[in-house]
Amino acid sequence: RDPRWAIAYKFSPSTVQTRLLEIGINVGRTGTLNPYAVLDPVEVGGVTVSMATLHNEEDIHRKDLRVGDMVVVQRAGDVIPQVVAPVTDLRTGAEAPFRMPETCPVCGSPIVRAAGEVAVRCPNRECPARVIEGLKHFVSRSAMDIEGVGDKLILKLFERRMVREPADLYHLCRDALLTLEGFKDKA
């Protein structure tokens, strides 16, 4: 399977420059606030990239990324878009340094940072973003693997107040599902 004499060559990833338009925040199922880059769309390795992960606030400050910067973008492992660095020579002075919000962008709760941790969290267990992300995880392949229940359906069920916690999924009835767009009576 893996002959000892074989050598694997890896080509360096292609990089391009584009403008960092905005730094957005996602709230994960554990409450972690995760920054992401909104980019001026650019083609990298045959794929159009308009968003990229920024990992955390510490990584943004280490790279000295600012909103409005021209940045170097590549696809890590030729898959995941990432912002490598700013092009500081092209700065005009209008670029704005990033600051993590002091409140959750979804529910408005004050954020917390545990001592010695990089992660910033929303402590509100009832935060709609945390609940939705938790439901998405519950039905995912790596958890309960519930077929036919994806991100869009979870969002619809949550918006209609039909599901608030995982147990609610098991109490849904046929008639309630038929009221949703995309479902029809097959009887």
Protein Blocks (a to p, Z undefined) as FASTA:
>chain_A
ZZfkbccddddddddddddfbdcddddfkopacdddddddddeehiacfbdcehiamlmm
mnopaehiacddddehhlagcdfbdcfklpghlaccddddfbdfklopacdddehiabdc
dfblklmklmmmmmmmmmmmklnopghiafklmmmmmmnopafbfklmmmccfklmmmpg
hiacfZZ
